[in-house]
């Protein structure tokens, strides 16, 4: 069966969303041969609770199964979202029901002090008790513990410290050489070390000593820096990551040792602007070098005005170039926020060890290679960029419908009606917008709390983004991440979908997806098939986000100046 392209997306060419509904009516043949009845217990009235309902005598009739809404993702390569009405109805028009409660405080020391007679639990005894804990329990305490005293004891079990002779506080690590002669910390328990280093409740001097001082995590060169003028203070380093999974290396814009940010609640707009500034600067500088352009001689960070001037000069060179004339013609940008590790040693999200973002330039093609023993081997292939999937789809959509996809998409967003078809509740998917961007809830979310940021004008990559558009993008990304954490999200992945620099498609928009990982949505066989299961209607989630936005006054933060 071949499905026409206009049926593979929820965005109808008329500018409205297509929402499929399943209203199941069916019969199930009872093929069981025997019964296995048990008394399960008693209820609060002392009546027997049994399992008779589990062993019916006849075929089962389902005359009115719960409706399920099926919504194709606007972009077919991202799959389909399913919303079970009974789950979503419980949260409909009730923004306060969407959220995750804050985790409770967890102190092993105070718990043991309550159990032991007064004055009997000494510091050496507490250290001894924690030392005796099985490793899975140590990991659980390192991940969820909120008592700095517990975490300091665990830190001493994870590595060897050099302590200040007067204060006794940590000021350095003991190092050793690995099998290849490379220097590394003398870990006693590396998993414990990494888990502790990501716990916001670990005292700052331990964070500095274990992971935050430049160089403590390795020899990656610092090749960029951003400082804000005056207050609020922000400081960002740009690290080069050599020998990266990105063949030409990638970069990490990392909050510096004197600007500790472990939680989004502590992340200022100035911090996000600083990290993004280094992203823009790196891409513009490297593209200009590829084009043989002269660069400012000063090694200092380029000002916002200088970056914009450089961008305009690059656009003058790039505009009109045919595909294949640029060696590097795409970008990769991402943000892994949050960390967790289960007691069974499963790492549940990427290690962040201080908030940071990653980015790189992408080559157009892989290197041609014709080994002598494989004379028919190809001459290389086009390199992968997720934005290319958008480019291919919108071109096919235009051929099939005669319309620009993003024109239809924006029309559908603004004309949105409730997914459940009811009246009287919130209908808007928009969380925030200005003249340049929109922060919104996609009609078909691929994580239960997905948010997206999109440019409203035909801006498809950061080369096409002027100063005002970049500032709006930075603010929207910061606002979206802050809102998600305010709702209770602890782990969020953000990615960029952008078009190639030399693409002539004027319809494609620059798009960012903010994808939380929720406690009871680990991803399983449904998600592996790109089937995304949601427990709320997108309109209600957008409403909950707007409520949090107002509660935390996220619209009021001013754009800072750079020093």
VENHU-V354278 format. One record per residue. N is the residue number from 0. RES is the residue in one small letter. PHI is phi in radians with two decimals (999 if undefined). OMEGA is omega in degrees with one decimal (* if undefined). Layout:
N;RES;PHI;OMEGA / N;RES;PHI;OMEGA
This chain:
0;x;999;177.1 / 1;x;-1.84;-178.9 / 2;x;-1.68;177.8 / 3;x;-0.98;-174.7 / 4;x;-1.03;-178.0 / 5;x;-1.24;176.0 / 6;x;-1.74;179.7 / 7;x;-1.58;-178.2 / 8;x;-2.30;177.9 / 9;x;-1.44;-177.9 / 10;x;-1.61;180.0 / 11;x;-1.31;178.8 / 12;x;-1.00;177.5 / 13;x;-1.38;179.6 / 14;x;1.50;175.2 / 15;x;-2.50;179.4 / 16;x;-1.55;173.7 / 17;x;-1.72;178.7 / 18;x;-2.10;177.5 / 19;x;-1.49;179.9 / 20;x;-2.25;172.5 / 21;x;-1.81;175.9 / 22;x;-2.08;-168.8 / 23;x;-1.25;168.9 / 24;x;-2.32;-175.3 / 25;x;-2.78;178.4 / 26;x;-2.14;179.4 / 27;x;-2.01;177.3 / 28;x;-1.19;179.3 / 29;x;-1.51;-175.5 / 30;x;-1.88;-177.6 / 31;x;-1.32;-177.0 / 32;x;-1.71;-174.5 / 33;x;-2.57;178.0 / 34;x;-1.89;176.9 / 35;x;-2.40;-172.7 / 36;x;-1.52;178.4 / 37;x;-2.43;167.5 / 38;x;-1.49;-174.1 / 39;x;-1.57;-178.6 / 40;x;2.68;179.5 / 41;x;-2.32;178.0 / 42;x;-1.59;-174.6 / 43;x;-1.24;174.4 / 44;x;-1.81;179.2 / 45;x;1.20;174.0 / 46;x;-1.42;-179.5 / 47;x;-1.18;173.1 / 48;x;-1.87;-179.3 / 49;x;-2.15;-177.2 / 50;x;-1.97;-178.3 / 51;x;-1.03;-178.1 / 52;x;-1.13;-179.0 / 53;x;-1.37;-174.8 / 54;x;-2.25;179.5 / 55;x;-1.20;-178.9 / 56;x;-1.65;-173.8 / 57;x;-2.07;169.9 / 58;x;-1.10;-175.5 / 59;x;-1.76;178.0 / 60;x;-1.80;175.4 / 61;x;-1.98;-174.9 / 62;x;-1.40;-175.4 / 63;x;-2.63;178.5 / 64;x;-1.12;-178.1 / 65;x;-1.14;178.4 / 66;x;-1.06;175.4 / 67;x;-2.18;178.1 / 68;x;-1.63;178.1 / 69;x;-2.00;-176.4 / 70;x;-2.20;174.6 / 71;x;-1.09;176.4 / 72;x;-1.11;175.0 / 73;x;-0.88;178.5 / 74;x;-1.87;-171.3 / 75;x;-0.96;-178.0 / 76;x;-1.20;179.7 / 77;x;-1.75;171.2 / 78;x;1.59;-172.0 / 79;x;-2.45;179.7 / 80;x;-1.87;177.1 / 81;x;-2.09;178.4 / 82;x;-2.12;176.6 / 83;x;-1.40;-170.7 / 84;x;-1.05;-177.1 / 85;x;-1.12;176.5 / 86;x;-1.20;-174.6 / 87;x;-1.20;-179.2 / 88;x;-1.11;-179.6 / 89;x;-1.19;-179.5 / 90;x;-1.88;-174.8 / 91;x;-1.10;177.8 / 92;x;1.02;177.0 / 93;x;-2.34;-175.4 / 94;x;-1.04;-175.9 / 95;x;-1.20;179.7 / 96;x;-1.49;179.8 / 97;x;-1.73;-178.5 / 98;x;2.84;178.0 / 99;x;-2.04;179.6 / 100;x;-1.06;176.9 / 101;x;-1.09;179.9 / 102;x;-1.13;-179.3 / 103;x;-1.30;172.9 / 104;x;-1.16;-178.0 / 105;x;-2.39;179.2 / 106;x;-2.20;176.2 / 107;x;-1.17;-177.2 / 108;x;-1.08;-177.9 / 109;x;-1.19;176.9 / 110;x;-1.11;-180.0 / 111;x;-1.19;178.3 / 112;x;-1.14;176.3 / 113;x;-1.24;-176.0 / 114;x;-1.44;-178.4 / 115;x;-1.46;174.4 / 116;x;-1.02;-176.4 / 117;x;-0.95;176.3 / 118;x;1.43;-176.1 / 119;x;-1.55;-177.3 / 120;x;-1.56;-179.9 / 121;x;-1.48;179.5 / 122;x;-1.04;177.7 / 123;x;-1.06;178.6 / 124;x;-1.14;-180.0 / 125;x;-1.12;177.3 / 126;x;-1.05;179.3 / 127;x;-1.12;178.9 / 128;x;-1.12;-179.3 / 129;x;-1.15;177.3 / 130;x;-1.06;-177.8 / 131;x;-1.38;-179.4 / 132;x;-1.09;172.9 / 133;x;-1.03;-177.5 / 134;x;-0.95;177.9 / 135;x;-1.04;179.0 / 136;x;-1.28;174.4 / 137;x;-1.09;179.3 / 138;x;-1.10;179.2 / 139;x;-1.07;179.7 / 140;x;-1.20;178.8 / 141;x;-1.13;-177.7 / 142;x;-1.45;-172.2 / 143;x;-1.88;-176.9 / 144;x;-1.13;178.8 / 145;x;-2.06;-178.9 / 146;x;-1.66;-180.0 / 147;x;-0.97;-179.7 / 148;x;-1.09;176.8 / 149;x;-1.08;-174.4 / 150;x;-1.20;177.1 / 151;x;-1.16;177.5 / 152;x;-1.12;179.4 / 153;x;-1.10;179.8 / 154;x;-1.04;179.5 / 155;x;-1.15;177.6 / 156;x;-1.49;-175.3 / 157;x;-1.66;-177.2 / 158;x;-2.84;176.9 / 159;x;-1.74;-178.8 / 160;x;-1.86;164.1 / 161;x;-1.80;-173.4 / 162;x;-1.91;175.6 / 163;x;-1.10;-175.3 / 164;x;-1.20;-178.6 / 165;x;-1.61;-174.1 / 166;x;-1.54;-176.0 / 167;x;1.36;-178.6 / 168;x;-1.43;-177.3 / 169;x;-1.21;176.9 / 170;x;-2.27;-180.0 / 171;x;-2.95;177.7 / 172;x;-1.98;170.7 / 173;x;-1.51;-177.0 / 174;x;-1.93;175.9 / 175;x;-2.51;177.6 / 176;x;-1.85;176.0 / 177;x;-1.47;-176.0 / 178;x;-1.08;-179.5 / 179;x;-1.61;178.3 / 180;x;1.43;179.9 / 181;x;-1.48;-179.4 / 182;x;-1.34;177.1 / 183;x;-2.67;176.8 / 184;x;-1.06;178.0 / 185;x;-1.42;-178.1 / 186;x;-1.20;167.4 / 187;x;-1.61;179.9 / 188;x;-2.61;-173.1 / 189;x;-1.15;178.5 / 190;x;-1.05;178.8 / 191;x;-1.13;179.2 / 192;x;-1.03;-177.4 / 193;x;-1.14;-179.3 / 194;x;-1.16;177.7 / 195;x;-1.09;-176.9 / 196;x;-1.10;178.9 / 197;x;-1.74;-178.9 / 198;x;-1.51;-178.6 / 199;x;-1.04;-176.4 / 200;x;-1.46;174.4 / 201;x;-1.13;-179.7 / 202;x;-0.95;-173.2 / 203;x;-1.07;-179.5 / 204;x;-1.18;173.6 / 205;x;-1.23;177.2 / 206;x;-1.00;-179.3 / 207;x;-1.03;-176.0 / 208;x;-1.22;-173.4 / 209;x;-1.47;-172.6 / 210;x;-2.52;-168.0 / 211;x;-1.69;179.0 / 212;x;-1.09;178.1 / 213;x;-0.96;179.5 / 214;x;1.76;-175.4 / 215;x;-1.19;-179.8 / 216;x;-1.65;179.1 / 217;x;2.45;-173.2 / 218;x;-1.72;179.7 / 219;x;-1.00;-176.2 / 220;x;-1.28;173.1 / 221;x;-1.59;-172.0 / 222;x;-2.09;177.4 / 223;x;-2.82;-177.0 / 224;x;-2.72;176.7 / 225;x;-2.28;175.6 / 226;x;-2.27;175.3 / 227;x;-1.50;179.5 / 228;x;-1.43;176.5 / 229;x;1.15;179.6 / 230;x;-1.82;0.3 / 231;x;-1.31;-176.8 / 232;x;-1.36;171.0 / 233;x;-2.42;-176.9 / 234;x;-2.61;-176.8 / 235;x;-2.24;171.9 / 236;x;-1.81;172.4 / 237;x;-1.92;179.6 / 238;x;-1.74;170.1 / 239;x;-1.53;175.9 / 240;x;-1.83;178.2 / 241;x;-1.28;176.7 / 242;x;0.82;-174.7 / 243;x;-1.55;170.6 / 244;x;-1.15;168.5 / 245;x;-1.50;-166.9 / 246;x;-0.94;-176.6 / 247;x;-1.68;179.5 / 248;x;1.49;173.8 / 249;x;-2.28;-173.3 / 250;x;-2.21;176.5 / 251;x;-2.20;172.3 / 252;x;-1.55;-167.7 / 253;x;-2.05;174.2 / 254;x;-0.95;-172.8 / 255;x;-1.37;-175.4 / 256;x;-1.13;-178.1 / 257;x;-1.78;175.6 / 258;x;-2.47;-171.2 / 259;x;-1.34;179.9 / 260;x;-2.35;177.8 / 261;x;-1.80;-178.7 / 262;x;-2.16;178.6 / 263;x;-1.11;177.1 / 264;x;-1.08;178.2 / 265;x;-1.62;-175.3 / 266;x;-1.44;179.0 / 267;x;-1.51;174.4 / 268;x;-0.98;179.1 / 269;x;-1.03;179.6 / 270;x;-1.15;179.6 / 271;x;-1.12;177.2 / 272;x;-1.06;179.2 / 273;x;-1.10;179.2 / 274;x;-1.13;179.7 / 275;x;-1.21;177.3 / 276;x;-1.02;179.2 / 277;x;-1.16;175.3 / 278;x;-1.10;179.6 / 279;x;-1.04;-177.1 / 280;x;-1.03;-177.5 / 281;x;-1.09;-178.4 / 282;x;-1.13;-178.0 / 283;x;-1.11;-178.9 / 284;x;-1.14;-177.4 / 285;x;-1.21;177.9 / 286;x;-1.16;-179.9 / 287;x;-1.12;176.8 / 288;x;-1.15;177.8 / 289;x;-1.08;-178.8 / 290;x;-1.53;178.6 / 291;x;1.31;-178.5 / 292;x;-1.48;175.2 / 293;x;-1.34;-179.2 / 294;x;-2.03;173.3 / 295;x;-0.99;-176.4 / 296;x;-1.30;-174.8 / 297;x;-1.06;179.1 / 298;x;-1.39;-175.9 / 299;x;-1.29;177.5 / 300;x;-1.04;177.2 / 301;x;-1.22;177.1 / 302;x;-1.24;177.1 / 303;x;-1.03;179.5 / 304;x;-1.13;179.6 / 305;x;-1.16;177.6 / 306;x;-1.11;-179.6 / 307;x;-1.15;177.8 / 308;x;-1.08;178.9 / 309;x;-1.12;179.4 / 310;x;-1.04;-178.9 / 311;x;-1.09;178.1 / 312;x;-1.15;177.4 / 313;x;-1.10;-179.5 / 314;x;-1.05;176.5 / 315;x;-1.09;179.3 / 316;x;-1.43;-172.9 / 317;x;-1.41;-174.8 / 318;x;-0.98;178.0 / 319;x;1.58;179.0 / 320;x;-1.26;178.6 / 321;x;-1.37;175.4 / 322;x;-0.96;-179.8 / 323;x;1.74;-178.9 / 324;x;-1.56;177.0 / 325;x;-1.87;178.5 / 326;x;-1.20;177.0 / 327;x;-2.00;-172.9 / 328;x;-2.29;179.7 / 329;x;-2.62;-179.9 / 330;x;-2.23;171.4 / 331;x;-2.17;177.1 / 332;x;-2.47;178.6 / 333;x;-2.76;-177.0 / 334;x;-2.54;171.2 / 335;x;-1.74;178.2 / 336;x;-1.88;174.6 / 337;x;1.69;-177.6 / 338;x;-2.60;170.0 / 339;x;-2.75;176.4 / 340;x;-2.41;179.6 / 341;x;-1.38;176.3 / 342;x;-1.05;178.6 / 343;x;-1.52;174.7 / 344;x;1.39;172.9 / 345;x;-1.33;174.4 / 346;x;-1.42;-170.1 / 347;x;-1.61;175.4 / 348;x;-2.80;-176.0 / 349;x;-1.12;178.1 / 350;x;-1.22;-179.7 / 351;x;-1.88;176.8 / 352;x;0.71;-174.3 / 353;x;1.66;-177.2 / 354;x;-1.05;176.2 / 355;x;-2.67;176.5 / 356;x;-2.17;-177.1 / 357;x;-2.14;-178.9 / 358;x;-2.81;-179.5 / 359;x;-2.89;166.9 / 360;x;-1.56;-178.9 / 361;x;-1.96;175.8 / 362;x;-1.24;177.8 / 363;x;-1.19;-174.8 / 364;x;-2.33;169.6 / 365;x;-1.36;-178.6 / 366;x;-1.28;177.1 / 367;x;-1.14;-177.4 / 368;x;-2.60;177.4 / 369;x;-2.28;178.5 / 370;x;-1.07;-178.1 / 371;x;-1.00;-176.9 / 372;x;-1.48;177.5 / 373;x;-2.24;-173.8 / 374;x;-1.10;-178.0 / 375;x;-1.74;178.6 / 376;x;-1.08;-176.2 / 377;x;-1.31;-177.4 / 378;x;-1.71;-178.2 / 379;x;1.66;-179.0 / 380;x;-2.48;177.1 / 381;x;-1.22;-180.0 / 382;x;-1.32;-174.7 / 383;x;-1.52;168.0 / 384;x;-2.55;-173.9 / 385;x;-1.11;177.2 / 386;x;-1.13;177.9 / 387;x;-1.10;178.5 / 388;x;-1.14;176.0 / 389;x;-1.16;-178.9 / 390;x;-1.00;-179.3 / 391;x;-1.14;-177.9 / 392;x;-1.18;-175.6 / 393;x;-1.20;175.2 / 394;x;-1.17;178.9 / 395;x;-1.18;178.2 / 396;x;-1.07;-179.7 / 397;x;-1.16;179.2 / 398;x;-1.13;-175.5 / 399;x;-1.40;-172.6 / 400;x;-1.99;-175.7 / 401;x;1.36;-177.1 / 402;x;-2.23;174.8 / 403;x;-1.33;-175.8 / 404;x;-1.03;-172.9 / 405;x;-1.20;172.6 / 406;x;-1.08;178.4 / 407;x;-1.14;-177.5 / 408;x;-1.12;179.5 / 409;x;-1.10;178.6 / 410;x;-1.07;179.7 / 411;x;-1.18;179.3 / 412;x;-1.08;-177.5 / 413;x;-1.26;-179.7 / 414;x;-1.69;-172.0 / 415;x;-0.99;171.2 / 416;x;-2.04;-178.7 / 417;x;-1.00;-179.7 / 418;x;-1.07;-178.6 / 419;x;-1.42;176.8 / 420;x;1.35;-177.6 / 421;x;-1.50;176.7 / 422;x;-1.88;176.0 / 423;x;1.73;179.3 / 424;x;-1.89;178.2 / 425;x;-1.11;-179.5 / 426;x;-2.13;-173.5 / 427;x;-1.37;173.9 / 428;x;-1.66;-174.5 / 429;x;-1.45;176.5 / 430;x;-1.64;179.1 / 431;x;-2.77;173.9 / 432;x;-2.68;169.2 / 433;x;-2.34;-175.6 / 434;x;-1.21;-174.8 / 435;x;-1.85;-171.1 / 436;x;-2.40;172.6 / 437;x;-2.37;169.2 / 438;x;-1.79;-171.0 / 439;x;-2.57;175.2 / 440;x;-1.70;177.3 / 441;x;-1.12;-179.0 / 442;x;-1.02;179.0 / 443;x;-2.04;-177.0 / 444;x;-1.36;178.5 / 445;x;-1.67;160.7 / 446;x;-2.31;-169.9 / 447;x;-1.04;-178.4 / 448;x;-2.06;-176.5 / 449;x;-1.05;168.5 / 450;x;-2.11;175.9 / 451;x;-2.34;173.8 / 452;x;-2.08;-177.1 / 453;x;-2.42;174.9 / 454;x;-1.40;-175.9 / 455;x;-1.48;177.5 / 456;x;-1.64;-177.9 / 457;x;-1.21;176.1 / 458;x;-2.01;-173.2 / 459;x;-1.87;178.2 / 460;x;-2.76;-173.8 / 461;x;-1.32;173.0 / 462;x;-1.23;-179.8 / 463;x;-1.57;-176.1 / 464;x;-1.65;177.6 / 465;x;-1.40;-174.2 / 466;x;-0.97;-177.4 / 467;x;-1.15;178.2 / 468;x;-1.14;178.7 / 469;x;-1.12;178.8 / 470;x;-1.11;178.2 / 471;x;-1.16;177.0 / 472;x;-1.07;-178.8 / 473;x;-1.03;-178.5 / 474;x;-1.12;-177.1 / 475;x;-1.14;177.9 / 476;x;-1.10;178.9 / 477;x;-1.08;-179.2 / 478;x;-1.08;-178.8 / 479;x;-1.10;179.0 / 480;x;-1.15;179.4 / 481;x;-1.12;179.5 / 482;x;-1.11;-179.5 / 483;x;-1.09;177.6 / 484;x;-1.20;177.9 / 485;x;-1.07;176.3 / 486;x;-1.38;176.7 / 487;x;2.08;179.2 / 488;x;-1.19;-179.3 / 489;x;-1.95;-179.4 / 490;x;-2.37;-175.6 / 491;x;-2.41;172.3 / 492;x;-1.94;177.6 / 493;x;-2.10;-179.9 / 494;x;-2.38;-179.3 / 495;x;-1.93;169.5 / 496;x;-1.92;-177.5 / 497;x;-2.32;178.5 / 498;x;-1.56;179.0 / 499;x;-1.16;-177.9 / 500;x;-1.04;-176.2 / 501;x;-1.76;175.3 / 502;x;-1.32;-179.8 / 503;x;-1.64;-177.1 / 504;x;-1.38;-179.1 / 505;x;-1.43;-179.2 / 506;x;-1.49;-171.2 / 507;x;-1.15;178.6 / 508;x;-1.91;174.3 / 509;x;-1.31;-171.2 / 510;x;-2.30;175.6 / 511;x;-2.12;176.0 / 512;x;-1.92;177.0 / 513;x;-1.85;-167.3 / 514;x;-2.09;178.0 / 515;x;-1.27;171.2 / 516;x;-1.87;-174.6 / 517;x;-1.70;-171.9 / 518;x;-0.98;-175.2 / 519;x;-1.86;178.4 / 520;x;-2.25;-174.5 / 521;x;-1.32;-174.3 / 522;x;1.59;-177.1 / 523;x;-2.48;-171.3 / 524;x;-1.17;178.3 / 525;x;-1.10;-178.0 / 526;x;-1.17;177.1 / 527;x;-1.14;175.7 / 528;x;-1.65;-175.6 / 529;x;1.12;170.5 / 530;x;-1.79;-173.9 / 531;x;-1.91;-173.5 / 532;x;-1.78;-178.5 / 533;x;-2.06;-179.2 / 534;x;-1.92;178.2 / 535;x;-2.66;174.2 / 536;x;-1.49;-176.6 / 537;x;-1.04;179.9 / 538;x;-1.15;178.8 / 539;x;-1.26;177.6 / 540;x;-1.20;177.0 / 541;x;-1.07;178.2 / 542;x;-1.10;179.2 / 543;x;-1.06;178.4 / 544;x;-1.15;178.7 / 545;x;-1.11;178.0 / 546;x;-1.10;178.6 / 547;x;-1.17;178.1 / 548;x;-1.02;179.7 / 549;x;-1.21;-178.8 / 550;x;-1.05;-176.9 / 551;x;-1.73;175.8 / 552;x;0.89;-175.5 / 553;x;-1.29;178.9 / 554;x;-1.36;-170.0 / 555;x;-1.60;-175.8 / 556;x;-1.21;-177.1 / 557;x;-1.52;175.4 / 558;x;-1.32;-176.9 / 559;x;-1.41;173.6 / 560;x;-1.65;178.8 / 561;x;-1.67;175.6 / 562;x;-1.50;*
